[in-house]
Amino acid sequence: MKTAEDLFRESIGQYKILIEDASYLSEIIPNLSPDEILHRCNNLQKQQNKQIVTDNFIVEIMVDSGPQILETPSIGEYQRILDEAMIACDEVTVKAKAIKLTLQTEIQKVHQPQNTIAAK
């Protein structure tokens, strides 16, 4: 059976991968096609969903353990990496939304009727 420390270490490792993937996506997102952005964001979402399962289990252990869980050596690192992961994923979200807005604006321009100047 895994200890709380084992679970924290496992989660920290998963978060490191998630942060690396989110940071890389954030860096390359301006160069991707809309389909590639969607695909990569879906993959990132799958990683987050996997992480949620681990974190929910950790929360259950924390509740069952009570205050002594604070003595677990990796709890501080777990909290820090959780914050880093949220920031990295938020950055991807902001950049993806900006690209979406730009594309929507371009699509609207294409679909707007052209104004023509009547010849006199």
N, C-alpha and C positions, 0 to 999 in steps of 0.2 A: 504494500500500500504506500502511496506517495505521501510524503510529508507536506506541510504547508510551504516549507522552503523549496521543495522540489517543484511544487506547482507555481510558485513565484518565479523560479528560475526558468521553467518551461514557458511561462507567459512572457517573460522578459525577452527570451529568444525569439518568440513569435512576433513580438512587437518590434524588435530590431529589424526583422525581415520586412514587416509591414511599413516601417518608417523608410527603409531603404527603397522599397518599391514605390511608395508615395512620393518621395523626394525625386526619384528619377522621373516619374511620370510628370510631376510638376515642372521639371526642367525641360522635358521634350514635348510637352503638350502643344505648344504653339506650332510645332512642325508636323503634327499628326492630322490625318483626315478625320472628319466627323465619325466615320465608322470605326477607325482605330481608337479614337478617344472613347467611344462607347464600349468597345471591347475591353480596353484596358481598365476603364472605370468599373466595369462589371467584374473583372478579375479582382480588383482591389476590394470591391464590396464582398466578394466571396471570402477573401482573407479576413475582412472585418467580421463577417458572420461567424467564421471559425473561431476568431478571437473572443467573440461574445460568449460562446459556449464555455470556453476556458474561464473567462472572467466571472460568469455566473456561478460556476463551481467554486471559484476562489471566494466569492462573496458569501456563499453558503458556509464555507469553512471558517471565514472570518466571523460570521455571526455565531456559529457553534463554538468557536474558540474563545470568544470574548476578548477582554482587554489584553490578555497575554499574547495575542497575535502580533501586537506592536513590538514584541521582542524578537520577531522573526528577522534575521539579518537582512534579507532582501526586500523588505517591505518599502523602504525608502526609495530604492532603485526602481521598484515596480511602479510607485507613484510618479516618479520623474519620467519614466519611459512612457507611461500612459499619457501624460501631458504632452510629451514630444509627438506621440502618435496622433493625438487629436489635432495638434498644430499642423503637422504634415498633411493630414487628410483634409483639413480645412483649406489649406493652400491649394490643393488640387481642385476642391469644390469651387473656390473663388475663380481660379483660372478657367475652369470648364464653363462656368456660368458666363464669364466675360466673352469667351469664344462663342457661346450659344447666342448671346445678345448681338454680337457682331454679325453672325450669320443670319439671324432674324432680320436685322436691319438691311442687310444686303438683299435678302429675299423680298422684303417689302419694296425696295427700290426697283427690283426687276419687275414686280407685278403692278407697279403704279403706271397708269396710262401716261404716255409721253405728251407733254404740252407742245402743241405746235403753234407757230406764229402764223396767223392768217395773212396771206399775201394781199396786198392792196392793189 
